[in-house]
Amino acid sequence: PRSHLSILHGDIFTEKCPTCHTEYIRNYEISTIGLQPTGRYCTNGSCQGALIDTLLDWEDALPEKDWETSQVECAKAELILCLGTSLRIEPAGGLCRLATTEGFLEAGADEWDLSDDGDAKEQSKKKKKGKKKQQQSTQKKLGYVIVNLQETPYDDQAALVIRAKVDDVMERLMSKLGYGSDWDT
């Protein structure tokens, strides 16, 4: 579900109503870019706001809620899989470092309360107390794995780098986990 995703740079298949914030996922590509009107209108109740694409242009800011959630979730992660990305677009590219002890501490993430599932914005404001909690928060950091055909700026710090196609790696991984080729079951 969308509530479990942080879409930072937009989605070519999604339109959004800036008035009521309803998202529409289409089975076709949206033809605009840069948060521009798509020519369609919101059908949520009586809203009828003009829909816009969700693809960011270079000067557009990241969507605040998705950005905050992505930071909290990456800071919680023991391991991050970076699949098919150059990791060159910042600040999103650097999120993988939150799965390393060093990156976690540099980001000040050891002070976040990552124990509950509350609002990401509120979580990022809460502070942990005591050295014992700080040590507990960093003990399980395994790092990040990069699966990409090209080099990335974060290869040297990765726990593992796999130079292969993501589909090939994921098929083998899911098979080893017992899912075979039907990942929906």
Secondary structure, 3 states (H helix, E strand, C coil): CHHHCCCCCCCCCEEECCCCCCEEECCCCCCCCCCCEEEEECCCCCCCCEEEECCCCCCCCCCHHHHHHHHHHHHHCCEEEEECCCCCCCCHHHHHHHHCHHHHHHCCHHHCCCCCCCCHHHHHHCCCCCHHHHHHHHHCCCEEEEECCCCCCCHHHCCEEECCCHHHHHHHHHHHCCCCCCCCC
